[in-house]
């Protein structure tokens, strides 16, 4: 049985094509998965939070301020009711894989555990990812869809250290 050269070439071409498309699809998926990781300049906005797809979370944060460092609480149900945003300002020297974030908004919890309405906090990447998942992703919410922050607003926010909404 003899193999026709054209059919062999077409078969090899088809295999290479499918392998290349598969590799590109895997790269796109890997890039998509990596897109959920927090980065400098990201915002987790609690403005206009739609009914939660995730159960409420209660997380601990490290708060730095004039009164020193203390632990405070982030209750996503309180934060969604009061509104506000977390702005990722810088990597944290205090914690491996941690970020210094700025909270501007209403109370973060009830009682003495509240982080305040204008606070510098330290959170790890996993905590930021959980908070972003609760509100529907990183970005500023407009009419229920999550969109990246406009470049001019991002540059202004980086210059002042305060989230621009």
N, C-alpha and C positions, 0 to 999 in steps of 0.2 A: 504494500500500500504506500503510495507516494503522496507526500504533502505538497500542496500547491503553495508556492512562495508568496503569492498575494494574500491568500487566506491566512497564512502564518503571520505575515506582517500586520494584517488587520487585527488579528487576535492579540498580538503583542501590544499593538497600539491601544486597543480597547482596555487591556489589563492596566497599562501604564496610565491611561486617562482616568479610569476608576480609582486607582491607587492615589493619584494626584488629587482628585476631587475629595476623596476620603480624608487625606491629610489636611487639605484646606478646611474642610468641615471641622475637623478636630481642633485646628488652630483657632478657628472662629469661636468654637465652644469654650476653649481654654481662655480666650480673651474675654468672653462674656462672663465667665465665672470670676475672673480677676477683677472685673468692673465693679463688683459688689464690695471690694475692699475699700476702706476709707482712705482718702488722700487729703493733703493739705488743701484748704479752700472749700472742702465739702461742707454742705449744710444739711442738717436734719431738721426739717421744718414741722412744727406742730400746729401751724396755721391751717385751718380748713381740713383737719383730719377727717377722712370719711369713717364710717363705722368700722371699727377695728377688724381686720382680717386675722389678727394675731391676738391671743389672750393678753390682758394687761401684764406689764412687767414691773418688777420692783428691783432696781439695781442700786448698788452702792457706788459712789464717786468720791474722789479725793478733792476737797475744796481748798484752794489757797486764797488767803486774803489777809487783810490787816490784822485780824485776830489770830493769825497762824493757820496751821493746816488742821483740817478735821474731816471726818467722814460724813457725807450727807446722802440723802436718798433721792432717787429718780423714780417716781411712780408715773408710768406712762398714761394712766387714766386721768390723773390730776393735770399732767402737762398738756394732754389733748384738750381738756376742758378750759385751761387757762391760756393756752397758746404760747408761742415763743419759738425759739430756734437755738440749735447748737451749731456753732461754727468751728470747724477744725482749724486751729491756728498753727500748730507746730508739733513736731515729735516731742514727747515728754522725756526729759532726762531722768525722771523719777522711776519710770517703768519701762521695761523692755516691751516693745510692740505697743507702747502707749502713746496717747496724744493729749496735748493740752488743747482744751476746747473752751469756748466762751458760750455760756448760757445767757440769753436775753429773753425775758418773758415773765410769765406769772410764776406762782409757786411751783416747785417740783414735787412736793409732797406736803402732807399735813404735819403740824407739830414741829418739834425741835429738829427733826431730820431734814427740814426744807433747806435746799441749797441756796435759796434767795432768788431775787429777780434779775440780778446782774452779777454773774459769778464766773471765776476762772476755775475750771475743773480738770481733772485728769481721768481719762477713761482708756481702757484697752480697746484694741481693734474689734474684738468679739462683742464687747458692749455696744460700740458704735454701730456695728452691723445689725445687732438685735433691735436697737432703737430705730434704725433706718427701715428695717423690715416692718416694724409696727406702723410707721407712717406711710409706707408704700415705696420707700427708696430714698436715696440721697438726692437732694435738690430742693427747689422751692416749689411748693404746690400751687397750681393755678387751675381752678375749676375741676379739681379731682385728678388731674394728670401731673406727673412729676416731670419737671423740666430742669435742665442744668441752669445754674445761675449765669446771667449774662456777663460777659467778660468785663465790661466797665464796672458793674456792681462788685464783681469779685476783686478787681484791682482796688476799688475804693475801700472795700472791707478789709483787705490785707493792709492797706495803708493806715487805717484807723484802729484795727484790732476789734472792730465791732461789726456784727453781721448786718449787712444792708438788705432789707426786705422790701 
